[in-house]
Amino acid sequence: MESETLAEGIDSLVQFDDEHFAVKLNNFALKDTLECGQTLRWIRLAKERYLVFSADKVVLLYLSDQDVLHIIGASEQELKYWLTYLDYDTDYAAIQKRY
């Protein structure tokens, strides 16, 4: 899968197996994204490790290195769904500069 097909905000995408992806995102805070109150269906398993539910889907999300998000349990077809769910294409650095 080519990262260019997903979004400009993705620096790199690695597929480990059919349902494990690692995505380098710019200025992404998993904890802030999930725990802000806008996302209601998740369970924190450990620091920066979450089981997240949406519709009939469930994935394990965690950060390994700075801005590298692992998505486990999503097929290649579902990857775009989860990245959109996490609002990956919003430029939060630009928003923070305004305030």
C-alpha atoms as one frame of an Amber mdcrd trajectory, in Angstrom:
protein
   0.000   0.000   0.000   1.401   3.383  -0.966   1.302   6.123   1.657   0.462
   8.678  -1.055  -2.928   7.025  -1.474  -3.886   7.830   2.118  -3.006  11.462
   2.818  -0.307  14.078   2.695  -0.077  14.086   6.520   1.303  10.548   6.552
   5.075  10.452   6.335   5.354   6.703   6.069   3.300   3.539   6.271   4.560
   0.064   7.104   2.431  -3.063   6.858   3.702  -5.850   9.136   0.999  -8.367
   8.250  -2.600  -8.429   7.025  -3.907  -6.586  10.095  -0.927  -4.675  11.558
   0.065  -1.270  10.234   2.443   1.382  11.545   1.853   4.931  10.390   4.067
   7.962  10.965   1.753  10.877  11.661   2.690  14.495  12.202   1.828  16.054
  15.572  -0.472  13.229  16.659  -1.309  12.602  20.321  -3.185   9.325  20.754
  -4.032   9.940  24.411  -5.361  13.430  23.699  -7.338  12.207  20.709  -9.081
   9.402  22.582  -9.410  10.877  26.057 -10.715  14.325  25.075 -14.306  13.098
  25.392 -15.147  13.070  21.710 -14.357   9.352  21.386 -16.442   7.329  23.787
 -15.839   3.663  23.069 -12.315   2.725  24.108 -10.486   0.884  26.876  -7.007
   1.926  27.987  -4.986  -1.265  28.361  -1.703   0.386  29.314   0.053   3.698
  28.835  -0.602   4.745  25.211  -2.277   1.384  24.397  -5.990   1.385  23.674
  -8.654  -0.997  22.474 -10.962   1.168  20.344 -14.473   0.337  19.136 -16.387
   1.983  16.310 -19.506   0.596  14.646 -18.761  -3.131  14.184 -14.969  -2.627
  14.214 -12.352  -2.973  16.936  -8.608  -2.287  16.851  -5.657  -2.056  19.191
  -3.883   1.293  18.902  -0.543   2.239  20.399   2.355   4.601  19.869   5.804
   3.045  19.601   8.029   6.006  18.843   7.259   9.669  18.539   4.283   9.992
  16.184   4.387   6.329  15.042   0.916   4.872  15.482   0.368   1.109  15.335
  -3.054  -0.107  14.217  -3.670  -3.792  14.889  -6.828  -5.597  13.862  -7.699
  -3.537  10.784  -7.626  -4.876   7.287  -6.039  -2.833   4.522  -9.539  -1.763
   3.477 -10.334  -0.612   7.045  -7.121   1.347   7.501  -8.488   4.493   5.846
 -11.610   4.217   8.058  -9.540   4.218  11.244  -7.246   7.023  10.131 -10.284
   9.129   9.284 -11.855   8.180  12.629  -8.716   9.494  14.353  -8.847  12.710
  12.290  -5.346  12.096  10.924  -5.521  14.712   8.191  -6.045  17.685  10.501
  -2.949  19.865  10.791  -2.878  20.324  14.565   0.490  22.103  14.462  -1.080
  24.864  12.354  -4.024  25.095  14.750  -1.709  25.324  17.777   0.270  28.136
  16.137  -2.891  30.228  15.893  -3.500  30.122  19.661
